[in-house]
Amino acid sequence: MSDEKQEMTRIEQVMVDIFSYINLRFAALKLSWVEALAGFFSNIVAVRIFGLLAMLGLMLFTVALVIWLGELFGSMVLAAVILGGFYMVVAVIVLLLRNRIMTNTMVRTFSRMFFNRREESHEEE
């Protein structure tokens, strides 16, 4: 009887250990996702701040360039049209290359962010 009771205690302990292990793995998975999402959103915030500052700089540079070209050509309107045409050409080029420039880059970035973190966590075990 005591051997049977001892065997049941071992089985119960194994079950408790299995459930404990599953809970720990689930908690590790949640922490991994929290880390990945925190990195993702911090990257989004950083890119937005950089984008806003870059746009502000581009606007100020554009105004200065229009003034300089206006003095060079003798017409502010002509300078604004020339610069506007240049920006339209750049916009068409970016539109045509959007998959190569943006989509592929984002896929590589996100896959590095999410999958490298998982590989690192598996290596730590």
PyMOL commands that place a pseudoatom at each C-alpha (Angstrom):
pseudoatom trace, name=CA, resn=MET, resi=1, chain=A, elem=C, hetatm=0, pos=[0.000, 0.000, 0.000]
pseudoatom trace, name=CA, resn=SER, resi=2, chain=A, elem=C, hetatm=0, pos=[2.780, 2.417, 0.839]
pseudoatom trace, name=CA, resn=ASP, resi=3, chain=A, elem=C, hetatm=0, pos=[4.492, 1.718, -2.520]
pseudoatom trace, name=CA, resn=GLU, resi=4, chain=A, elem=C, hetatm=0, pos=[1.239, 2.479, -4.306]
pseudoatom trace, name=CA, resn=LYS, resi=5, chain=A, elem=C, hetatm=0, pos=[0.799, 5.652, -2.277]
pseudoatom trace, name=CA, resn=GLN, resi=6, chain=A, elem=C, hetatm=0, pos=[4.401, 6.680, -2.957]
pseudoatom trace, name=CA, resn=GLU, resi=7, chain=A, elem=C, hetatm=0, pos=[3.876, 6.023, -6.681]
pseudoatom trace, name=CA, resn=MET, resi=8, chain=A, elem=C, hetatm=0, pos=[0.773, 8.263, -6.682]
pseudoatom trace, name=CA, resn=THR, resi=9, chain=A, elem=C, hetatm=0, pos=[2.760, 10.988, -4.918]
pseudoatom trace, name=CA, resn=ARG, resi=10, chain=A, elem=C, hetatm=0, pos=[5.442, 10.784, -7.625]
pseudoatom trace, name=CA, resn=ILE, resi=11, chain=A, elem=C, hetatm=0, pos=[2.838, 10.942, -10.392]
pseudoatom trace, name=CA, resn=GLU, resi=12, chain=A, elem=C, hetatm=0, pos=[1.198, 13.937, -8.709]
pseudoatom trace, name=CA, resn=GLN, resi=13, chain=A, elem=C, hetatm=0, pos=[4.591, 15.639, -8.385]
pseudoatom trace, name=CA, resn=VAL, resi=14, chain=A, elem=C, hetatm=0, pos=[5.360, 14.972, -12.065]
pseudoatom trace, name=CA, resn=MET, resi=15, chain=A, elem=C, hetatm=0, pos=[1.982, 16.458, -13.034]
pseudoatom trace, name=CA, resn=VAL, resi=16, chain=A, elem=C, hetatm=0, pos=[2.623, 19.510, -10.851]
pseudoatom trace, name=CA, resn=ASP, resi=17, chain=A, elem=C, hetatm=0, pos=[6.073, 19.894, -12.443]
pseudoatom trace, name=CA, resn=ILE, resi=18, chain=A, elem=C, hetatm=0, pos=[4.611, 19.581, -15.961]
pseudoatom trace, name=CA, resn=PHE, resi=19, chain=A, elem=C, hetatm=0, pos=[1.970, 22.238, -15.267]
pseudoatom trace, name=CA, resn=SER, resi=20, chain=A, elem=C, hetatm=0, pos=[4.589, 24.455, -13.666]
pseudoatom trace, name=CA, resn=TYR, resi=21, chain=A, elem=C, hetatm=0, pos=[6.836, 24.061, -16.715]
pseudoatom trace, name=CA, resn=ILE, resi=22, chain=A, elem=C, hetatm=0, pos=[3.953, 24.874, -19.079]
pseudoatom trace, name=CA, resn=ASN, resi=23, chain=A, elem=C, hetatm=0, pos=[3.101, 27.982, -17.052]
pseudoatom trace, name=CA, resn=LEU, resi=24, chain=A, elem=C, hetatm=0, pos=[6.744, 29.103, -17.081]
pseudoatom trace, name=CA, resn=ARG, resi=25, chain=A, elem=C, hetatm=0, pos=[7.019, 28.593, -20.864]
pseudoatom trace, name=CA, resn=PHE, resi=26, chain=A, elem=C, hetatm=0, pos=[3.785, 30.536, -21.382]
pseudoatom trace, name=CA, resn=ALA, resi=27, chain=A, elem=C, hetatm=0, pos=[5.077, 33.372, -19.171]
pseudoatom trace, name=CA, resn=ALA, resi=28, chain=A, elem=C, hetatm=0, pos=[8.359, 33.384, -21.122]
pseudoatom trace, name=CA, resn=LEU, resi=29, chain=A, elem=C, hetatm=0, pos=[6.407, 33.578, -24.386]
pseudoatom trace, name=CA, resn=LYS, resi=30, chain=A, elem=C, hetatm=0, pos=[4.345, 36.504, -23.082]
pseudoatom trace, name=CA, resn=LEU, resi=31, chain=A, elem=C, hetatm=0, pos=[7.507, 38.299, -21.945]
pseudoatom trace, name=CA, resn=SER, resi=32, chain=A, elem=C, hetatm=0, pos=[9.083, 37.691, -25.333]
pseudoatom trace, name=CA, resn=TRP, resi=33, chain=A, elem=C, hetatm=0, pos=[6.078, 39.215, -27.072]
pseudoatom trace, name=CA, resn=VAL, resi=34, chain=A, elem=C, hetatm=0, pos=[6.044, 42.182, -24.686]
pseudoatom trace, name=CA, resn=GLU, resi=35, chain=A, elem=C, hetatm=0, pos=[9.725, 42.788, -25.438]
pseudoatom trace, name=CA, resn=ALA, resi=36, chain=A, elem=C, hetatm=0, pos=[9.146, 42.515, -29.193]
pseudoatom trace, name=CA, resn=LEU, resi=37, chain=A, elem=C, hetatm=0, pos=[6.108, 44.810, -29.116]
pseudoatom trace, name=CA, resn=ALA, resi=38, chain=A, elem=C, hetatm=0, pos=[7.898, 47.346, -26.931]
pseudoatom trace, name=CA, resn=GLY, resi=39, chain=A, elem=C, hetatm=0, pos=[10.776, 47.401, -29.407]
pseudoatom trace, name=CA, resn=PHE, resi=40, chain=A, elem=C, hetatm=0, pos=[8.318, 47.683, -32.294]
pseudoatom trace, name=CA, resn=PHE, resi=41, chain=A, elem=C, hetatm=0, pos=[6.432, 50.623, -30.813]
pseudoatom trace, name=CA, resn=SER, resi=42, chain=A, elem=C, hetatm=0, pos=[9.589, 52.408, -29.683]
pseudoatom trace, name=CA, resn=ASN, resi=43, chain=A, elem=C, hetatm=0, pos=[10.879, 52.091, -33.252]
pseudoatom trace, name=CA, resn=ILE, resi=44, chain=A, elem=C, hetatm=0, pos=[7.615, 53.543, -34.558]
pseudoatom trace, name=CA, resn=VAL, resi=45, chain=A, elem=C, hetatm=0, pos=[7.881, 56.512, -32.182]
pseudoatom trace, name=CA, resn=ALA, resi=46, chain=A, elem=C, hetatm=0, pos=[11.536, 57.086, -33.094]
pseudoatom trace, name=CA, resn=VAL, resi=47, chain=A, elem=C, hetatm=0, pos=[10.781, 56.924, -36.823]
pseudoatom trace, name=CA, resn=ARG, resi=48, chain=A, elem=C, hetatm=0, pos=[7.873, 59.344, -36.457]
pseudoatom trace, name=CA, resn=ILE, resi=49, chain=A, elem=C, hetatm=0, pos=[9.971, 61.835, -34.504]
pseudoatom trace, name=CA, resn=PHE, resi=50, chain=A, elem=C, hetatm=0, pos=[12.789, 61.537, -37.038]
pseudoatom trace, name=CA, resn=GLY, resi=51, chain=A, elem=C, hetatm=0, pos=[10.270, 61.897, -39.882]
pseudoatom trace, name=CA, resn=LEU, resi=52, chain=A, elem=C, hetatm=0, pos=[8.746, 65.029, -38.383]
pseudoatom trace, name=CA, resn=LEU, resi=53, chain=A, elem=C, hetatm=0, pos=[12.155, 66.618, -37.847]
pseudoatom trace, name=CA, resn=ALA, resi=54, chain=A, elem=C, hetatm=0, pos=[13.263, 65.627, -41.344]
pseudoatom trace, name=CA, resn=MET, resi=55, chain=A, elem=C, hetatm=0, pos=[10.077, 67.138, -42.830]
pseudoatom trace, name=CA, resn=LEU, resi=56, chain=A, elem=C, hetatm=0, pos=[10.628, 70.353, -40.897]
pseudoatom trace, name=CA, resn=GLY, resi=57, chain=A, elem=C, hetatm=0, pos=[14.207, 70.512, -42.144]
pseudoatom trace, name=CA, resn=LEU, resi=58, chain=A, elem=C, hetatm=0, pos=[13.087, 69.780, -45.709]
pseudoatom trace, name=CA, resn=MET, resi=59, chain=A, elem=C, hetatm=0, pos=[10.458, 72.516, -45.550]
pseudoatom trace, name=CA, resn=LEU, resi=60, chain=A, elem=C, hetatm=0, pos=[12.981, 75.072, -44.314]
pseudoatom trace, name=CA, resn=PHE, resi=61, chain=A, elem=C, hetatm=0, pos=[15.497, 73.939, -46.936]
pseudoatom trace, name=CA, resn=THR, resi=62, chain=A, elem=C, hetatm=0, pos=[12.795, 74.214, -49.627]
pseudoatom trace, name=CA, resn=VAL, resi=63, chain=A, elem=C, hetatm=0, pos=[11.907, 77.764, -48.619]
pseudoatom trace, name=CA, resn=ALA, resi=64, chain=A, elem=C, hetatm=0, pos=[15.578, 78.749, -48.665]
pseudoatom trace, name=CA, resn=LEU, resi=65, chain=A, elem=C, hetatm=0, pos=[16.067, 77.055, -52.045]
pseudoatom trace, name=CA, resn=VAL, resi=66, chain=A, elem=C, hetatm=0, pos=[13.007, 78.781, -53.534]
pseudoatom trace, name=CA, resn=ILE, resi=67, chain=A, elem=C, hetatm=0, pos=[14.307, 82.156, -52.332]
pseudoatom trace, name=CA, resn=TRP, resi=68, chain=A, elem=C, hetatm=0, pos=[17.766, 81.457, -53.757]
pseudoatom trace, name=CA, resn=LEU, resi=69, chain=A, elem=C, hetatm=0, pos=[16.401, 80.176, -57.083]
pseudoatom trace, name=CA, resn=GLY, resi=70, chain=A, elem=C, hetatm=0, pos=[13.976, 83.123, -57.179]
pseudoatom trace, name=CA, resn=GLU, resi=71, chain=A, elem=C, hetatm=0, pos=[16.898, 85.521, -56.936]
pseudoatom trace, name=CA, resn=LEU, resi=72, chain=A, elem=C, hetatm=0, pos=[18.853, 83.504, -59.500]
pseudoatom trace, name=CA, resn=PHE, resi=73, chain=A, elem=C, hetatm=0, pos=[16.007, 83.354, -62.064]
pseudoatom trace, name=CA, resn=GLY, resi=74, chain=A, elem=C, hetatm=0, pos=[14.404, 86.661, -61.127]
pseudoatom trace, name=CA, resn=SER, resi=75, chain=A, elem=C, hetatm=0, pos=[11.015, 85.068, -60.349]
pseudoatom trace, name=CA, resn=MET, resi=76, chain=A, elem=C, hetatm=0, pos=[9.851, 83.434, -57.150]
pseudoatom trace, name=CA, resn=VAL, resi=77, chain=A, elem=C, hetatm=0, pos=[6.958, 81.783, -58.992]
pseudoatom trace, name=CA, resn=LEU, resi=78, chain=A, elem=C, hetatm=0, pos=[9.312, 80.152, -61.494]
pseudoatom trace, name=CA, resn=ALA, resi=79, chain=A, elem=C, hetatm=0, pos=[11.557, 78.972, -58.663]
pseudoatom trace, name=CA, resn=ALA, resi=80, chain=A, elem=C, hetatm=0, pos=[8.579, 77.463, -56.817]
pseudoatom trace, name=CA, resn=VAL, resi=81, chain=A, elem=C, hetatm=0, pos=[7.375, 75.721, -60.009]
pseudoatom trace, name=CA, resn=ILE, resi=82, chain=A, elem=C, hetatm=0, pos=[10.855, 74.298, -60.706]
pseudoatom trace, name=CA, resn=LEU, resi=83, chain=A, elem=C, hetatm=0, pos=[11.181, 72.986, -57.152]
pseudoatom trace, name=CA, resn=GLY, resi=84, chain=A, elem=C, hetatm=0, pos=[7.613, 71.661, -57.190]
pseudoatom trace, name=CA, resn=GLY, resi=85, chain=A, elem=C, hetatm=0, pos=[8.370, 69.800, -60.426]
pseudoatom trace, name=CA, resn=PHE, resi=86, chain=A, elem=C, hetatm=0, pos=[11.504, 68.324, -58.873]
pseudoatom trace, name=CA, resn=TYR, resi=87, chain=A, elem=C, hetatm=0, pos=[9.499, 67.088, -55.874]
pseudoatom trace, name=CA, resn=MET, resi=88, chain=A, elem=C, hetatm=0, pos=[6.877, 65.592, -58.210]
pseudoatom trace, name=CA, resn=VAL, resi=89, chain=A, elem=C, hetatm=0, pos=[9.581, 63.633, -60.045]
pseudoatom trace, name=CA, resn=VAL, resi=90, chain=A, elem=C, hetatm=0, pos=[10.957, 62.381, -56.716]
pseudoatom trace, name=CA, resn=ALA, resi=91, chain=A, elem=C, hetatm=0, pos=[7.421, 61.387, -55.621]
pseudoatom trace, name=CA, resn=VAL, resi=92, chain=A, elem=C, hetatm=0, pos=[6.861, 59.388, -58.844]
pseudoatom trace, name=CA, resn=ILE, resi=93, chain=A, elem=C, hetatm=0, pos=[10.209, 57.609, -58.403]
pseudoatom trace, name=CA, resn=VAL, resi=94, chain=A, elem=C, hetatm=0, pos=[9.375, 56.728, -54.773]
pseudoatom trace, name=CA, resn=LEU, resi=95, chain=A, elem=C, hetatm=0, pos=[5.919, 55.537, -55.864]
pseudoatom trace, name=CA, resn=LEU, resi=96, chain=A, elem=C, hetatm=0, pos=[7.408, 53.272, -58.529]
pseudoatom trace, name=CA, resn=LEU, resi=97, chain=A, elem=C, hetatm=0, pos=[10.037, 51.859, -56.146]
pseudoatom trace, name=CA, resn=ARG, resi=98, chain=A, elem=C, hetatm=0, pos=[7.799, 51.637, -53.059]
pseudoatom trace, name=CA, resn=ASN, resi=99, chain=A, elem=C, hetatm=0, pos=[7.896, 47.830, -52.858]
pseudoatom trace, name=CA, resn=ARG, resi=100, chain=A, elem=C, hetatm=0, pos=[11.663, 47.680, -53.067]
pseudoatom trace, name=CA, resn=ILE, resi=101, chain=A, elem=C, hetatm=0, pos=[12.202, 50.658, -50.773]
pseudoatom trace, name=CA, resn=MET, resi=102, chain=A, elem=C, hetatm=0, pos=[9.503, 50.238, -48.144]
pseudoatom trace, name=CA, resn=THR, resi=103, chain=A, elem=C, hetatm=0, pos=[7.775, 46.852, -48.136]
pseudoatom trace, name=CA, resn=ASN, resi=104, chain=A, elem=C, hetatm=0, pos=[10.861, 44.654, -48.444]
pseudoatom trace, name=CA, resn=THR, resi=105, chain=A, elem=C, hetatm=0, pos=[12.727, 46.758, -45.901]
pseudoatom trace, name=CA, resn=MET, resi=106, chain=A, elem=C, hetatm=0, pos=[9.865, 46.541, -43.411]
pseudoatom trace, name=CA, resn=VAL, resi=107, chain=A, elem=C, hetatm=0, pos=[9.534, 42.782, -43.847]
pseudoatom trace, name=CA, resn=ARG, resi=108, chain=A, elem=C, hetatm=0, pos=[13.250, 42.319, -43.179]
pseudoatom trace, name=CA, resn=THR, resi=109, chain=A, elem=C, hetatm=0, pos=[13.145, 44.656, -40.168]
pseudoatom trace, name=CA, resn=PHE, resi=110, chain=A, elem=C, hetatm=0, pos=[10.084, 43.044, -38.584]
pseudoatom trace, name=CA, resn=SER, resi=111, chain=A, elem=C, hetatm=0, pos=[11.329, 39.523, -39.199]
pseudoatom trace, name=CA, resn=ARG, resi=112, chain=A, elem=C, hetatm=0, pos=[14.653, 40.421, -37.566]
pseudoatom trace, name=CA, resn=MET, resi=113, chain=A, elem=C, hetatm=0, pos=[12.840, 42.024, -34.634]
pseudoatom trace, name=CA, resn=PHE, resi=114, chain=A, elem=C, hetatm=0, pos=[10.473, 39.141, -33.932]
pseudoatom trace, name=CA, resn=PHE, resi=115, chain=A, elem=C, hetatm=0, pos=[12.373, 36.046, -35.034]
pseudoatom trace, name=CA, resn=ASN, resi=116, chain=A, elem=C, hetatm=0, pos=[15.862, 36.939, -33.777]
pseudoatom trace, name=CA, resn=ARG, resi=117, chain=A, elem=C, hetatm=0, pos=[14.433, 37.560, -30.313]
pseudoatom trace, name=CA, resn=ARG, resi=118, chain=A, elem=C, hetatm=0, pos=[12.857, 34.108, -30.284]
pseudoatom trace, name=CA, resn=GLU, resi=119, chain=A, elem=C, hetatm=0, pos=[16.121, 32.494, -31.412]
pseudoatom trace, name=CA, resn=GLU, resi=120, chain=A, elem=C, hetatm=0, pos=[18.011, 34.369, -28.698]
pseudoatom trace, name=CA, resn=SER, resi=121, chain=A, elem=C, hetatm=0, pos=[15.546, 33.207, -26.034]
pseudoatom trace, name=CA, resn=HIS, resi=122, chain=A, elem=C, hetatm=0, pos=[15.889, 29.583, -27.209]
pseudoatom trace, name=CA, resn=GLU, resi=123, chain=A, elem=C, hetatm=0, pos=[19.684, 29.837, -27.091]
pseudoatom trace, name=CA, resn=GLU, resi=124, chain=A, elem=C, hetatm=0, pos=[19.550, 31.017, -23.468]
pseudoatom trace, name=CA, resn=GLU, resi=125, chain=A, elem=C, hetatm=0, pos=[17.814, 27.830, -22.365]
for i in range(1, 125): cmd.bond("trace and resi %d" % i, "trace and resi %d" % (i + 1))
show_as sticks, trace
zoom trace
